[in-house]
Structures are given as structure tokens and as C-alpha cells.
């Protein structure tokens, strides 16, 4: 082996599935690897090691993760024919959730790493590429691991984050874990109890992201309404939002995942009225029937949810509101379903994700004995989906004539360089629709004032009304 070959850095590609929280995890892992001498590459075929950050939320997400792992493993087969890939490693929620069982079912994967492997990810990868066997963990309920109290938390280890996407939006993690015990959700069992990041750490990272070209910060966690409760001040988010919005280079701060039962008036006002903060409410209603919600171990009913929406719109009449609902939950009656449909018609939501119920390993709901037939769950989900498509298209049409500020995220489909695609303030990343500019030449990252002139489902078409900034 030549000296140059011996000195060549190992290359690694990070493939991320799932939510924005996983995107942050991938960038933190990438930062650790880059700081330890690894070279990051975007193309898996150019990597010595492919790290797949898996999602373990629902069945389709798990299937997508397995498919991504098998596709990466195929690259190893080409290694003897001039290919480069030597190892494929699984990390993320699915790896943490299933550990040794995932490793046993996927012998094509060289290692399955859990969250506890993250601090020494570089050492783990080097040993795996060297041919050492990594013994995956036996999964356990991470809620049983007591989180470190605020007084005992040390200053976080310096682990630079490496941006894997160059777009103008960047997710920023507020907290990890969840203390709620929804009967349908397994996330707390593998993500652990709720732990807030210190405000100073969040702000420091936000400033760094601004230097990396992020004009919109997307605050993510499993439950943003709980932020600060373990630090002794449940109002920390309200006080931190103006500080984040004031960072030079940051034009918009957006908050994700609000638990409706915990969304207090002060937080509503802060999100709706703070300059530089998107009047955007990601409210996870999950259902509207009080009976179904109690079985989900959640709280609320149509009246309380509509009252919350009235509070939002009293402060910001044009606020964006998105939600998710689960249809066909065990014990759901036709009357419960009608209650949900009536609520959706009254709520005027911009986007609603509809999920048909399915059992998740280890959840309380999986043991319920009054489950609906799969065909009935599918039929109900189809019915609500059709209703939602009609309602959200109507809500988009109501926005015709509104003035919007569009953050340009793509110019690939712009004809002859004219027009561009992005998002208005009421549209969250990836799942809330887009706004296409009808004319003009723009660059990714531009903020363009415009007026809405048309719709296509939840997507908008807007005509620029001023110069980009």
C-alpha cells in the first residue's frame, strides 16, 4: 500500500429518512465524522461507508428504511468490480428500536448502531470498515432511563454540525424525547424522556446556521409546547423566539409540533405576533371525538380545538394551520368519525395529514380488543382523505388576493430561468404545499414579495410584486 493510499481519509455518505429531527441527527453525526477526519460525500457510490439514518415511526417508514439499507448494500457487491463501498451501517430510530433483531434480519448490513453509539461514531465506523464485528444492543424502553437533571447537565461536548443540504431552510432541534404516553405512539420508548436543550445552545447553533446560509430556522422536537418545563420555565420558548428572530441573516423562525392541549395563550400570541416568527401552527389534533381522544390518552374535543383556532386567528387572521389525524382507531364509531369530519369542515385547516390506524409494536393500543377491520379502516381513511383534499383546496382558494413573502427553494423547473418555487409563511417545509412564482428570475434563497393569483390543490401560484431580498 502506498503512503498516499494509507493517508487517504475514509469517505462516508449519510442517507436520511424520516422527519426533520432525523435530519438534525444526521448533520450532527456528519459533523462528528468530519471533525474526526472522515470525508463527507453526497453520492453513496463514492463512499467507503454508507450510513443510513432510519425511521421507525410507522410501517411504511420502516419499509422505506429497509429498502434504503438493501439498496446501499447492493453497492458492496460492486466493490470487487471497481466499486468503493465497503460497509453499510444503520443508525436512527429503527436501529434504536429494534437493535439486534434488525441486525439478525438484515445480514446484508454490516452494523446496527443505537443512539448510545453516536458520541464515538467515528471510532465505530473505523472499526467496522476494518472488519471488526459490532454487537448491536438489545432494545429497551428508554423512558426508564432517567434524564439528567438540569442542575447536573454538563456543557455539551463540542460536536460541530455539518450541513448536508444547502437550502435556505435549516431544522434546529429544541429538545429530544417525549413525556406523553399516547396509546398509539412508540416514539417515547426509543427516543426517551423529554429533555430540553439549553436556550444558549439553541441560540448559538442558530447563529452558526445563519452563517451557513439558513434564512429560515425550523424549530423541531417531539413536543415543542413542553420546551423549558425541565429547565424550570415553561415560557422559555416565548422568550427565546424574539432572540432567534433577531439573529443577523435569519428572516423567519418556524415552530413545529404543538400539542393542542398544552398550547397556552402566551405561546399562541408569541408565535402569531412576534416579528420574524412565522404565524404557523402545527397542531397535532389526531382526532376530534372526546371519546376517541381519551382512548388515545390525549385531551380535547371540537369546542376546545375550535376555541384554540379562534385564539390563533384573533392574533393572526392569515395564520397557517396544519394537523394530522388518525382514522379507524380501535373503538371508533361512525358517530366518532362524523364528529371528526364535522370538526375538519369547521376548522379551515391549510393541510391535514390522514393516517389509517395500524398497530405499532409495544404500544398500549396494540393490545386493545375492539379493533376495526383493516378494510373498514382503509375505507374510513379514504373517506376522510377525500374530504380533506376538498377542504384544503377550498382553504387555498381563500388565499387568492393575499400578499405573501415567498422563500425561493427551487428554480429547476423555471421556464427559461423565469419563475421559481418556494414557500409562503403559512407553508411548512416539504409537507404543506408550495408557492410557484408566475414570473421573474430568482435565485434559491431569495425572499420575494408576491400576491396569490391561483391555486392547484394546496399549492399556490403568486405574482411577484416587488424586488427580491
C-alpha positions in Angstrom: 0.0 0.0 0.0 1.4 3.4 -0.9 1.8 6.2 1.6 -0.8 8.3 -0.2 -3.3 5.4 -0.1 -2.7 4.8 3.6 -3.2 8.5 4.3 -6.4 8.9 2.3 -9.3 9.7 4.5 -12.2 7.3 4.7 -15.3 8.7 2.9 -18.8 8.5 4.2 -22.2 9.2 2.8 -25.2 10.0 5.1 -28.6 9.0 3.8 -31.5 10.3 5.9 -35.1 9.0 6.1 -38.0 10.3 8.2 -38.5 13.7 9.9 -36.6 16.9 10.3 -35.4 15.7 13.7 -33.5 12.9 11.9 -32.1 15.5 9.5 -30.5 17.3 12.5 -29.2 14.0 13.9 -27.6 13.2 10.5 -25.9 16.6 10.4 -24.6 16.2 14.0 -23.2 12.8 13.1 -21.7 14.2 9.9 -20.1 17.0 12.0 -18.5 14.5 14.3 -17.2 12.4 11.4 -15.8 15.4 9.6 -14.1 16.6 12.8 -12.5 13.2 13.1 -11.0 13.1 9.6 -13.8 11.5 7.5 -14.5 13.0 4.2 -18.3 13.6 3.6 -19.6 12.7 0.1 -23.1 13.1 -1.2 -23.1 10.1 -3.6 -23.3 6.8 -1.8 -21.4 5.1 -4.6 -18.4 7.3 -3.8 -18.3 6.3 -0.1 -16.3 3.8 1.7 -19.1 3.7 4.3 -22.8 4.4 3.8 -24.7 5.4 6.9 -28.4 5.1 6.7 -30.3 7.1 9.3 -33.5 5.1 9.5 -37.1 6.0 10.6 -39.1 3.7 12.8 -42.3 5.6 13.1 -44.9 3.7 11.1 -44.9 0.6 8.9 -44.3 2.4 5.6 -41.4 4.3 7.1 -39.8 1.1 8.3 -40.2 -0.5 4.9 -38.6 2.6 3.3 -35.7 2.3 5.7 -35.2 -1.4 4.9 -35.3 -0.7 1.2 -32.7 2.1 1.6 -30.4 -0.3 3.5 -30.7 -3.0 0.9 -30.1 -0.6 -1.9 -26.9 0.6 -0.1 -25.9 -3.0 0.5 -26.0 -3.6 -3.3 -23.2 -1.1 -3.6 -20.9 -3.5 -1.7 -21.4 -6.2 -4.3 -19.8 -3.9 -6.9 -16.7 -3.4 -4.7 -14.9 -6.3 -6.4 -15.6 -4.7 -9.7 -14.1 -1.3 -9.2 -16.8 -0.1 -6.7 -15.8 1.6 -3.4 -18.3 0.8 -0.8 -17.0 -1.4 2.0 -19.6 -1.1 4.7 -23.3 -0.2 5.2 -24.3 1.0 8.7 -27.8 1.5 10.1 -28.4 4.3 12.7 -31.5 6.2 13.7 -34.9 5.3 15.2 -35.4 1.9 13.6 -32.0 0.8 14.6 -32.5 2.0 18.2 -36.0 0.5 18.3 -35.1 -3.0 17.1 -31.3 -3.3 17.6 -30.2 -6.9 17.4 -33.4 -8.1 15.8 -32.9 -5.7 12.9 -29.3 -6.9 12.6 -30.4 -10.5 12.5 -33.0 -9.9 9.9 -30.6 -7.8 7.6 -27.3 -9.7 7.4 -26.5 -7.5 4.4 -26.0 -4.6 6.8 -22.5 -4.6 8.5 -23.7 -2.9 11.7 -26.7 -1.6 13.5 -25.9 1.3 15.8 -28.0 2.7 18.6 -28.1 6.3 20.0 -25.5 5.4 22.6 -23.0 4.8 19.8 -23.4 8.4 18.5 -20.7 10.1 20.7 -18.0 7.8 19.2 -19.5 7.4 15.7 -16.1 7.9 14.1 -14.4 5.1 16.1 -17.4 2.8 15.4 -17.2 3.3 11.7 -13.4 2.8 11.6 -13.6 -0.5 13.4 -16.5 -1.6 11.2 -14.6 -0.8 8.0 -11.6 -2.6 9.5 -13.7 -5.8 9.7 -14.5 -5.8 13.4 -17.8 -7.1 14.5 -20.2 -4.7 16.2 -22.6 -6.4 18.6 -25.9 -4.5 18.4 -27.8 -3.6 21.5 -30.9 -5.4 22.9 -33.7 -2.7 22.7 -35.1 -1.4 26.0 -37.6 1.2 26.9 -35.6 4.4 27.0 -38.3 6.1 29.2 -36.9 4.0 32.0 -33.6 5.8 31.7 -33.9 8.9 34.0 -32.8 12.0 32.1 -30.0 14.1 33.6 -31.5 16.9 35.8 -30.8 20.4 34.6 -28.5 21.1 37.5 -26.3 18.1 36.7 -26.1 18.6 32.9 -22.6 19.4 31.8 -21.8 21.8 29.0 -22.4 19.8 25.8 -19.4 18.3 24.1 -18.3 20.4 21.1 -19.6 18.4 18.1 -19.7 20.6 15.1 -22.7 20.1 12.9 -22.1 19.7 9.1 -24.9 20.9 6.9 -25.8 18.1 4.4 -28.3 20.3 2.5 -27.5 23.7 1.2 -31.0 25.1 1.0 -32.2 28.3 2.8 -34.2 26.4 5.4 -32.5 24.5 8.3 -34.1 22.4 11.0 -32.9 23.3 14.6 -33.6 20.9 17.4 -35.2 22.3 20.5 -35.4 19.1 22.5 -35.5 15.4 22.3 -37.8 12.7 23.7 -41.4 12.9 24.9 -43.1 12.6 28.3 -46.6 12.0 26.9 -48.0 8.5 26.8 -50.3 8.4 23.7 -51.5 4.9 23.4 -50.8 4.7 19.6 -47.2 6.0 19.7 -44.0 4.2 20.3 -41.7 7.2 19.9 -41.1 7.8 23.6 -40.0 4.2 24.1 -37.0 4.6 21.8 -36.4 8.4 22.0 -36.7 8.5 25.7 -38.0 11.1 28.1 -38.3 14.8 27.2 -35.1 16.8 27.5 -34.9 20.5 26.5 -31.7 21.9 25.1 -30.4 25.0 26.9 -31.5 28.2 25.3 -27.9 29.3 24.9 -27.1 26.2 22.9 -30.1 26.7 20.7 -29.2 30.3 20.0 -25.5 29.5 19.4 -26.4 26.9 16.8 -28.9 29.2 15.2 -26.2 31.9 14.8 -24.0 29.3 13.2 -26.8 28.1 10.8 -27.3 31.7 9.8 -23.6 31.9 8.7 -24.2 28.8 6.6 -26.9 30.4 4.6 -30.0 29.5 6.5 -32.7 32.2 6.2 -35.4 30.1 7.8 -35.0 28.2 11.1 -37.4 25.3 11.6 -37.6 24.5 15.3 -38.2 20.8 15.8 -38.8 18.4 18.7 -41.3 15.7 19.7 -43.4 18.3 21.6 -42.4 21.9 21.3 -45.1 23.1 23.8 -43.1 21.2 26.5 -39.9 23.2 25.9 -38.4 24.5 29.1 -40.5 22.6 31.5 -37.5 20.5 32.7 -35.4 23.7 32.9 -37.9 25.3 35.3 -39.6 27.8 32.9 -42.3 26.7 30.6 -42.3 30.1 29.0 -38.7 29.8 27.6 -39.9 29.3 24.1 -41.9 32.6 24.2 -38.9 34.5 25.4 -36.4 32.8 23.1 -38.4 33.4 19.8 -37.6 37.1 19.6 -33.9 36.4 20.2 -33.8 33.8 17.4 -35.7 36.1 15.0 -33.2 38.9 15.8 -30.2 36.9 14.6 -28.5 38.6 11.7 -29.2 36.6 8.5 -32.3 34.9 9.9 -35.5 36.1 8.2 -38.0 33.6 9.5 -38.4 31.3 12.5 -40.9 28.5 12.4 -42.1 26.3 15.3 -43.2 22.7 14.7 -45.3 20.2 16.6 -47.5 21.8 19.1 -49.6 19.6 21.4 -53.1 21.3 21.3 -53.9 20.5 25.0 -50.7 22.3 26.1 -50.8 25.2 23.7 -51.2 28.1 26.1 -52.4 31.7 25.2 -49.0 33.2 25.7 -47.3 30.9 23.2 -50.1 31.4 20.7 -49.6 35.2 21.0 -45.8 34.9 20.7 -45.9 32.7 17.6 -48.7 34.8 16.0 -47.3 38.3 16.7 -43.5 38.2 17.1 -41.8 39.9 14.1 -39.7 37.4 12.2 -41.7 34.4 13.5 -44.0 32.6 11.1 -47.6 32.7 12.2 -47.7 29.0 11.6 -49.4 26.4 13.9 -48.5 22.7 13.6 -51.3 21.4 15.9 -51.4 17.7 16.2 -55.2 17.2 16.9 -55.1 13.4 16.0 -58.9 13.3 16.3 -61.9 15.4 17.4 -64.1 12.9 19.3 -63.5 13.3 23.0 -64.1 9.6 23.5 -61.5 8.6 20.9 -59.0 11.1 22.3 -59.4 9.8 25.8 -58.6 6.3 24.5 -55.6 7.7 22.7 -54.6 9.2 26.1 -55.0 12.7 24.7 -57.3 15.5 25.6 -59.7 17.8 23.8 -62.9 18.0 21.9 -64.3 20.0 18.9 -65.2 23.0 21.1 -61.8 23.3 22.8 -60.0 22.8 19.5 -62.1 25.4 17.7 -61.6 27.8 20.5 -57.9 27.4 20.2 -58.1 28.1 16.4 -60.2 31.2 17.2 -57.4 32.4 19.5 -54.8 31.9 16.8 -56.8 33.7 14.1 -57.7 36.6 16.5 -54.0 37.4 16.7 -53.1 36.4 13.1 -56.1 36.0 10.7 -53.9 34.7 7.9 -52.0 32.2 10.1 -51.2 28.8 8.6 -52.5 25.8 10.5 -51.7 22.2 9.8 -52.6 19.0 11.6 -52.6 15.2 11.5 -55.5 12.8 12.3 -55.7 9.1 12.8 -58.8 7.4 11.4 -60.1 3.9 12.4 -58.6 3.9 15.9 -59.8 1.0 18.0 -63.4 1.6 19.2 -64.0 4.5 16.8 -67.7 4.5 16.0 -69.4 6.0 13.0 -70.6 8.9 15.2 -67.0 9.5 16.3 -66.0 9.6 12.6 -68.7 12.1 11.9 -67.5 14.2 14.8 -64.1 14.3 13.2 -65.5 15.2 9.8 -67.7 18.0 11.2 -64.7 19.4 13.0 -62.5 19.4 9.9 -65.2 21.2 8.0 -65.4 23.9 10.7 -61.6 24.2 11.3 -60.5 25.5 7.9 -57.1 23.9 8.1 -54.5 24.5 5.5 -53.1 21.0 5.5 -54.3 17.8 7.2 -52.4 14.5 7.1 -54.7 11.5 7.3 -53.4 8.2 8.6 -55.3 4.9 8.9 -54.7 3.3 12.3 -52.4 0.3 12.4 -50.8 -1.4 15.4 -47.3 -0.3 16.5 -45.1 -2.7 18.4 -45.1 -2.1 22.1 -47.9 0.4 22.2 -50.9 0.2 24.5 -53.3 0.5 21.6 -51.9 -2.7 20.0 -53.4 -4.6 23.0 -56.9 -3.1 22.6 -59.5 -5.8 21.7 -62.1 -3.6 19.8 -60.1 -3.0 16.6 -61.8 -2.2 13.3 -61.4 -4.5 10.3 -58.5 -3.4 8.1 -60.8 -2.9 5.1 -63.0 -0.6 7.3 -60.0 1.4 8.5 -58.9 1.8 4.8 -62.4 2.9 3.8 -62.7 5.5 6.5 -59.2 6.8 5.8 -60.2 7.2 2.1 -63.4 9.0 3.1 -61.6 11.5 5.3 -58.7 11.9 2.8 -61.2 12.9 0.1 -62.9 15.3 2.4 -59.6 16.8 3.4 -58.5 17.3 -0.2 -61.7 19.2 -0.9 -61.4 21.3 2.3 -57.8 22.2 1.9 -58.2 23.1 -1.7 -61.0 25.5 -0.7 -58.8 26.9 2.0 -56.1 27.6 -0.5 -58.6 29.4 -2.8 -59.5 31.6 0.1 -55.9 32.9 0.0 -56.2 34.3 -3.5 -55.5 38.0 -3.2 -53.3 37.6 -0.1 -49.9 39.2 0.0 -47.2 36.7 0.8 -43.4 36.6 1.2 -42.0 33.6 -0.7 -38.7 31.9 0.2 -37.4 30.5 -3.0 -36.2 26.9 -2.7 -36.0 25.7 -6.3 -35.5 27.1 -9.7 -35.1 23.8 -11.5 -38.5 23.8 -13.2 -38.5 27.5 -14.0 -39.0 28.0 -17.8 -36.1 29.9 -19.4 -34.9 30.9 -15.9 -38.2 32.7 -15.2 -40.4 31.8 -12.2 -39.4 29.8 -9.2 -40.9 27.6 -6.5 -40.8 28.2 -2.8 -43.0 28.6 0.3 -45.0 31.3 1.9 -45.0 31.9 5.7 -48.1 29.6 6.2 -46.4 26.7 4.4 -44.0 24.4 6.4 -41.2 22.5 4.8 -41.9 19.5 2.5 -45.4 18.6 3.6 -47.5 21.8 3.4 -47.5 22.6 -0.3 -45.6 25.2 -2.3 -45.9 28.5 -3.9 -44.9 29.0 -7.5 -43.9 32.4 -8.7 -45.6 33.2 -12.1 -42.8 35.3 -13.5 -39.4 36.8 -12.8 -35.9 35.4 -12.5 -34.9 34.4 -8.9 -32.2 32.5 -7.1 -32.5 29.9 -4.3 -32.7 31.8 -1.0 -34.4 34.9 -2.4 -37.3 36.3 -0.4 -39.9 37.6 -2.9 -43.0 39.7 -2.1 -45.9 38.5 -4.1 -49.7 38.2 -4.3 -51.6 34.9 -4.6 -53.3 34.7 -8.0 -54.2 31.0 -8.3 -54.2 27.5 -6.7 -53.6 23.9 -7.5 -54.9 21.9 -4.6 -53.0 23.1 -1.6 -50.3 24.7 -3.8 -50.4 28.4 -4.7 -49.4 30.5 -7.7 -48.3 34.0 -6.9 -47.2 37.1 -8.9 -44.2 38.9 -7.7 -45.0 42.5 -6.5 -41.5 43.7 -5.6 -37.8 43.1 -5.7 -36.3 40.1 -4.1 -34.3 40.5 -1.0 
